[in-house]
Amino acid sequence: MLSGGADFRTRLQNWLPKIVLAPSFAVMVLFVYGFIAFTVYLSFTGSRMLPSFDLVGFQNYERLFRVRQWDTAIVNLGVFAGLYIVISTIIGLFLAIFLDMKIRGEGLLRPIFLYPMALSFIVTGTAWKWILDPAIGLEVTVQRWGWETFQFDWIKDSDMAIYTIVIAAVWQSSGFVMAMFLAGLRGIDNEILKAAQMDGASTFQMYRRIILPQLRPAFLSAFVILSHLAIKSYDLVVAMTDGGPGTSTWLPALFMYEYTFTRNQMGIGAASAVIMLMTIAAIMVPYLYAELREKN
Amino acid sequence: MSIASNDTVIRSSKVTRTFMYLVLVLFALFYLMPLFIMVVNSLKPLDEITSGGMISLPHNWTIEPWLSAWSTAQIGVSPTGLRPYFINSIAMAVPAVAISTIAGALNGYVLTKWHFRGATWVFGLLLFSCFIPFQIVLIPMARVLGLLNISGTTYGLILVHVVYGVGFSTLYFRNYYAAFPTELVRAAQIDGAGFFQIFWRIMLPSSGPIIAVCCIWQFTNIWNDFLFGASFASGGAAPMTVALNNLVNSSTGVREYNVHFAGAIMAAAPTLLVYIVAGRYFVRGLMAGSVKG
C-alpha cells in the first residue's frame, strides 16, 4: 500500500513539470495559433460586419489588391520602413561609435538617448503632432525667430505627411539601436585592434575591416527588430495623423483596423492581417530558427 | 610607445573629438526637445501657445492645464479628466504583470530544468508568438471576449495582456535559468526536494534581477499598449493611452494644447519613472527582447 502511495507521488512528480507548463501551452495553442487559423479562415469567407462561414475562395485577396487604400498602405510601408530602418541604424551606429570613444558624460548622454523607448507611441505621437503642426509648432516658432519665410507643414501635406511619421519613429527607436551597437562594440576584443594598429592600419581601415564586420549580429538584430516594429506600426500613425490628410499616411496595420471595425469589411481586413503576418513571419522565422539552433 | 592600457585603441584628434561632442550634444537636445516642449507648454495658459511661442518658457506659470487634464477635461462624452482612465490602466497593468511574470517564471523553470521531448518546439512556438502582428488575433479575440462576457472591461484587457505577455516573460526566465547551474537542482532532487520545493527554495531566491527585468518590461508594454485597449475597451473602461488619444483627437471645441501636453506627461509618467529608477533593468529587458543569446 505504502509503495503504491510512493509510486503515485513519484509519478506525480514526473508529471508535475508538464502540468505546470500545460496552461501556458494551452493558452498559446488556442489564443495564438488557433486565432491565427481562425483569421486565416475568415480571410476566405464573405464576412462583413460579423464573421460568416461561407467560403468565397481568394476573392478577398483579389479585392484587397485592387483597393486603392491598400496600395497606399503598401507603398507607405515601403517608404516608412525603408527610411525608418536605414536612418535609425545610421544614427544608432554613429552615436554608439562616438559614445564608445571614452566620451566624458557618457553616463548622462546614454539614458537621454534611450528614454524615448520607455514612452508609448501615443505620447510620442501627441508630442510630435503639435510640434510639427504649422499653426503652433516649429514653423511659427522659427518664423518668430525672424526667418519669416520658413515653412515646414509636412504633416498637413498629403505627399509629405508619411515622412513626419518617420521623424517621430526615428526619435523613438534610434537610441535603442545605439544601445545594441554599443553592446556590440564593447564586446570587441581590444587586442585585435592593437595588433592591427601596430601593423599600421588607419582608424578608417580598422572600422571597415575589423569593427563593422564584428558588429554583424547587432546589424541583423537591429534590422529584425526595426522591421518588425515598422510592420506593426499603428499607434504612432493614429496619434499623429490618424491616417490623414485623407488616407495619405495609411499603413497596413491601420488598413486592417479600418476595414475590419469601421468599414465592416471583415473578410478583407482578415486578408490584410494574414499578409502582415506572412511578412513578419518571413523575417522572424529564419531569425528565430537560427538563434535557437545556435544555442542547442 | 605609450604604456599599454585597456583604454580604447582608437585615438582621435582634437578636431574630431570636438565634432563628436557637438554631434552627441545636438542629438541629446533632439531627444530631449519633445519632453521639454511637453513640460513647458503644460505649464502655460493656452493663449501663450496659440500666439506662437512653443519653445519659450511660460510668462505666467500655471498648473491649471494639469488640473484640467486630471479631473475635468472632456474625454469622449463626459468631462471626467484622465483620472478614471489612469486608474483603469493601473487596475489592468498590475494584475497582468503579476500573472504573466509568475507564469513566465514557472515556464522558464520547467523548460530549462525538466527536459522533456518537444521542449524546444514548445519554446519556439512561444517565442514566435511574441512577434506576431496582433492584428492577426483581433477578430477572434473580440469574439472570445464577447463569449466570456468580459468584452469592454478591464478584466478582458487583463486576460489579453496575460495571454500575449506570457511568451516574453517565458523567454526572459528561460534564458536566465538556462545559465543557472543544473547541478544544484540535481543535488536538491537527490536530497528529496520536490518540483515546487526546488523552485521556491533554490530558483526563486536567485531570480531577483530577472524578476525586475520581466516586471519592468511587461509593465512598460502593457501600460503603453494602444491597439488592444482601443479594440476591446472603449468608453469608461478604456486605458490611459486610449483616453489620451481621445482627448487629443476630439474634434469638438477649442484645442487645448496645454491640457493635451499635461495629459501626455501623465500617460508617460509611470513608465518614465520606472525608467529613471530602474533604467539598468529596462535596458536589459530591451536587449533580451532583441538578442536572444
Interface residues (C-beta under 8 A of the other chain):
Chain A: Q13 L16 P17 K18 V20 L21 P23 S24 F25 V27 M28 V29 F31 V32 Y33 G34 F35 I36 F38 T39 L42 P51 I91 F94 L95 F98 L99 D100 M101 K102 I103 L109 P111 I112 F113 L114 Y115 P116 M117 A118 L119 S120 F121 I122 V123 T124 T126 A127 W128 K129 W130 I131 A135 I136 G137 L138 V140 T141 Q143 R144 W171 G175 F176 A179 M180 A183 N190 L193 K194 Q197 T203 M206 P217 A218 S221 A222 V224 I225 H228 I231 K232 Y234 D235 V238 A239 D242 A253 M256 Y257 T260 F261 M266 G269 A270 S272 A273 V274 M276 L277 I280 A281 M284 V285 L288 Y289 E291 L292 E294 K295 N296
Chain B: A4 N6 D7 T8 V9 I10 R11 S12 R17 M20 Y21 V23 L24 F27 A28 F30 Y31 L32 M33 P34 L35 I37 M38 N41 I49 T50 G52 G53 M54 I55 A103 L106 N107 V110 L111 W114 F116 T120 V122 F123 G124 L125 L126 L127 F128 S129 F131 I132 P133 F134 Q135 I136 V137 L138 I139 P140 M141 R143 V144 V163 Y164 V166 G167 T170 A178 G194 F195 F196 T220 W223 N224 D225 F226 L227 A230 S231 T241 L244 N245 V248 N249 Y257 H260 F261 G263 A264 A267 A268 T271 L272 V274 Y275 G279 F282 V283 L286 M287 G289 S290 V291 K292 G293
